[in-house]
Amino acid sequence: MKPWLAKQASTVLKGIAAYFATTASPSAIHRPELPEELKK
């Protein structure tokens, strides 16, 4: 059962990594504004 559990964990982690990679992409639609404090 341990190899099955390791494969499941790998699949879940790969999905999470892909989600963060796509949401952090510069081509994403949502681009938050830079706060005024950081522009100074």
DSSP file (Angstrom, degrees, kcal/mol; ACC not computed):
  #  RESIDUE AA STRUCTURE BP1 BP2  ACC     N-H-->O    O-->H-N    N-H-->O    O-->H-N    TCO  KAPPA ALPHA  PHI   PSI    X-CA   Y-CA   Z-CA
    1    1 A M     >        0   0    0      0, 0.0     4,-2.3     0, 0.0     5,-0.2   0.000 360.0 360.0 360.0 -24.9    0.0    0.0    0.0
    2    2 A K  H  >  +     0   0    0      1,-0.2     4,-2.5     2,-0.2     5,-0.2   0.905 360.0  50.8 -63.6 -42.0    2.9    2.4    0.5
    3    3 A P  H  > S+     0   0    0      0, 0.0     4,-2.0     0, 0.0    -1,-0.2   0.895 111.2  50.0 -62.2 -35.6    3.8    2.7   -3.2
    4    4 A W  H  > S+     0   0    0      2,-0.2     4,-2.3     1,-0.2    -2,-0.2   0.923 111.1  48.5 -64.8 -44.1    0.1    3.5   -3.9
    5    5 A L  H  X S+     0   0    0     -4,-2.3     4,-2.5     1,-0.2    -1,-0.2   0.893 110.5  51.1 -63.4 -40.5    0.1    6.1   -1.2
    6    6 A A  H  X S+     0   0    0     -4,-2.5     4,-2.2     1,-0.2    -1,-0.2   0.894 110.2  49.3 -64.8 -39.6    3.3    7.7   -2.5
    7    7 A K  H  X S+     0   0    0     -4,-2.0     4,-2.2     2,-0.2    -2,-0.2   0.900 111.7  48.8 -66.9 -40.2    1.9    7.8   -6.0
    8    8 A Q  H  X S+     0   0    0     -4,-2.3     4,-2.3     2,-0.2    -2,-0.2   0.924 111.9  48.4 -64.6 -44.6   -1.3    9.5   -4.8
    9    9 A A  H  X S+     0   0    0     -4,-2.5     4,-2.6     1,-0.2     5,-0.2   0.898 111.0  51.4 -62.8 -40.4    0.7   12.1   -2.7
   10   10 A S  H  X S+     0   0    0     -4,-2.2     4,-2.3     1,-0.2    -1,-0.2   0.905 109.7  49.5 -63.2 -41.7    2.9   12.8   -5.8
   11   11 A T  H  X S+     0   0    0     -4,-2.2     4,-2.0     2,-0.2    -2,-0.2   0.915 112.4  47.4 -64.2 -43.2   -0.2   13.3   -8.0
   12   12 A V  H  X S+     0   0    0     -4,-2.3     4,-2.2     2,-0.2    -2,-0.2   0.935 113.7  46.9 -64.1 -46.8   -1.8   15.7   -5.4
   13   13 A L  H  X S+     0   0    0     -4,-2.6     4,-2.5     1,-0.2    -1,-0.2   0.868 110.3  53.4 -65.0 -36.2    1.4   17.7   -5.0
   14   14 A K  H  X S+     0   0    0     -4,-2.3     4,-2.2    -5,-0.2    -1,-0.2   0.895 109.2  49.5 -65.0 -39.2    2.0   17.9   -8.7
   15   15 A G  H  X S+     0   0    0     -4,-2.0     4,-2.1     2,-0.2    -2,-0.2   0.906 111.2  48.7 -64.9 -42.2   -1.5   19.3   -9.1
   16   16 A I  H  X S+     0   0    0     -4,-2.2     4,-2.3     2,-0.2     5,-0.2   0.917 111.7  49.6 -64.1 -43.3   -0.9   21.9   -6.4
   17   17 A A  H  X S+     0   0    0     -4,-2.5     4,-2.2     1,-0.2    -2,-0.2   0.902 110.7  49.6 -63.0 -41.1    2.4   22.9   -8.0
   18   18 A A  H  X S+     0   0    0     -4,-2.2     4,-2.1     2,-0.2    -1,-0.2   0.887 109.2  53.0 -65.5 -38.1    0.7   23.3  -11.4
   19   19 A Y  H  X S+     0   0    0     -4,-2.1     4,-2.3     1,-0.2    -2,-0.2   0.941 112.1  43.7 -62.1 -47.8   -2.1   25.4   -9.8
   20   20 A F  H  X S+     0   0    0     -4,-2.3     4,-1.7     1,-0.2    -1,-0.2   0.860 111.9  54.3 -68.0 -34.2    0.4   27.8   -8.2
   21   21 A A  H  < S+     0   0    0     -4,-2.2     4,-0.2    -5,-0.2    -1,-0.2   0.889 112.5  43.1 -66.4 -38.2    2.6   27.9  -11.4
   22   22 A T  H >< S+     0   0    0     -4,-2.1     3,-0.6     1,-0.2    -2,-0.2   0.873 114.7  48.3 -77.2 -35.6   -0.4   28.9  -13.5
   23   23 A T  H 3< S+     0   0    0     -4,-2.3    -2,-0.2     1,-0.2    -1,-0.2   0.772 112.3  49.7 -76.0 -23.4   -1.8   31.5  -11.0
   24   24 A A  T 3< S+     0   0    0     -4,-1.7    -1,-0.2    -5,-0.2    -2,-0.2   0.460  86.3 118.7 -89.9  -1.3    1.6   33.1  -10.6
   25   25 A S    X   -     0   0    0     -3,-0.6     3,-1.7    -4,-0.2    -3,-0.1  -0.376  69.8-132.5 -67.4 140.4    2.1   33.4  -14.3
   26   26 A P  T 3  S+     0   0    0      0, 0.0    -1,-0.1     0, 0.0    -4,-0.0   0.728 106.0  63.5 -64.2 -20.2    2.5   36.9  -15.7
   27   27 A S  T 3  S+     0   0    0     -5,-0.1    -2,-0.1     4,-0.0     4,-0.1   0.427  77.3 119.3 -84.8   2.9    0.0   36.0  -18.4
   28   28 A A    <   -     0   0    0     -3,-1.7    -5,-0.1     1,-0.1    -6,-0.0  -0.337  70.0-128.7 -66.6 151.1   -2.8   35.5  -15.8
   29   29 A I  S    S+     0   0    0      1,-0.1     2,-0.7     2,-0.0    -1,-0.1   0.904  91.4  71.9 -69.0 -42.2   -5.8   37.7  -16.2
   30   30 A H        +     0   0    0     -7,-0.1    -2,-0.1     1,-0.0    -1,-0.1  -0.674  57.7 172.1 -83.0 115.1   -5.7   39.0  -12.5
   31   31 A R        -     0   0    0     -2,-0.7    -2,-0.0    -4,-0.1    -1,-0.0  -0.934  25.8-138.8-121.4 105.2   -2.8   41.3  -11.9
   32   32 A P        -     0   0    0      0, 0.0     2,-0.1     0, 0.0    -2,-0.0  -0.282  23.8-108.3 -64.6 148.1   -3.0   43.0   -8.4
   33   33 A E        -     0   0    0      1,-0.1     3,-0.0     0, 0.0     0, 0.0  -0.463  30.5-112.1 -74.0 146.6   -2.1   46.6   -8.2
   34   34 A L        -     0   0    0     -2,-0.1     5,-0.1     1,-0.1    -1,-0.1  -0.680  38.7-113.2 -78.1 126.3    1.2   47.6   -6.5
   35   35 A P    >>  -     0   0    0      0, 0.0     3,-0.9     0, 0.0     4,-0.8  -0.241  18.7-120.1 -61.0 150.4    0.5   49.4   -3.2
   36   36 A E  H >> S+     0   0    0      1,-0.3     4,-0.7     2,-0.2     3,-0.7   0.829 111.1  62.2 -60.0 -33.9    1.4   53.1   -3.1
   37   37 A E  H 34 S+     0   0    0      1,-0.2     3,-0.4     2,-0.2    -1,-0.3   0.835 104.6  47.7 -63.3 -31.8    3.8   52.4   -0.2
   38   38 A L  H <4 S+     0   0    0     -3,-0.9    -1,-0.2     1,-0.2    -2,-0.2   0.647 101.0  65.3 -84.9 -14.2    5.9   50.1   -2.4
   39   39 A K  H <<        0   0    0     -4,-0.8    -1,-0.2    -3,-0.7    -2,-0.2   0.704 360.0 360.0 -79.4 -19.3    6.0   52.6   -5.3
   40   40 A K     <        0   0    0     -4,-0.7    -1,-0.2    -3,-0.4    -2,-0.1   0.482 360.0 360.0 -73.0 360.0    8.1   55.1   -3.2
